[in-house]
Amino acid sequence: MPHLSAAAARLALRALAIVLPFLAALSLASVALPARAAVSPFPPIDLGTHPVGSSTSYDLVVPLTIPFASIPASYDGVVLFTAPDPATATALALAGFASPVTVGQVKALMPAAAITFAAPTANFSNPSGGYLFTDLGCDASSCSYRFGFVPPGPGTFDAHVEIGVAGVAIVNGGLLGSLLTLLYPLAADMINAYLVYDVTGKAVVVTQARPVPGPDARMLAVLGALLAAAGLLALTRTKDQRRQDSGR
């Protein structure tokens, strides 16, 4: 870390090397996993309004590395680790941290640090129907998932997906980054609570305009006959008028 002198950094490394094996064992033995978040921290993914019988899709891309700097400020108070004894608190202090270690501390002291994890699992809930969920797979940097929206009728249709990670590592943490990974047993839980997404879409029935009824063949025939009769009558009157005029 840039604010540590070389001597302080070496001292911190020695202190952490002593306490980290204990911390790792403590983390594995005693950390209880909290319940998943029921509400997404992100705005719902709005697929818009579509006619019943149509279909659309949306691809969700989940990065496998999440910088601490990109995590909203509402998570700054999330506790990642609490020192179990004074010796551990001293080791943390030598590294620049205070117990409990929070997301906000990491943002301030390790601004380039990020949480990285392997390909996660996805738990999809489709309470209102109308969605098809497809795992598109992962590459080295992200995983993709597709929501296919095929509403069976009019109304609002919601879905919910929770991305689950088994474990995380801290990267870009500078001199102490690799060792500090062991100090974040709750980082995976924080990410599990963070990677929660809601999807919503609406469907409406589109009413087709009915064509205005036009005249049928019989009406056209009658109209044609009337026009012909009117024309013949007009022609007869014209001839009669000419005869009268010529007889004068």
GIZI-V373708 format. One line per field, one symbol per residue. ss: DSSP state (h for helix, s for strand, l for the rest). Layout:
# GIZI-V373708
ss: ???
This chain:
# GIZI-V373708
ss: lllllhhhhhhhhhhhhhhhhhhhhhhhhhllllllllllllllsssssssllllsssssssslssshhhllhhhlllsssllllhhhhhhhhhllllllsshhhhhhhllllsssslllssssslllllsssssssslllsssssssslllllsssssssssslllssssllhhhhhhhhhhlllhhhhhhhhlsssssssssllllllllllllhhhhhhhhhhhhhhhhhhhhhhhhhhhhhhll
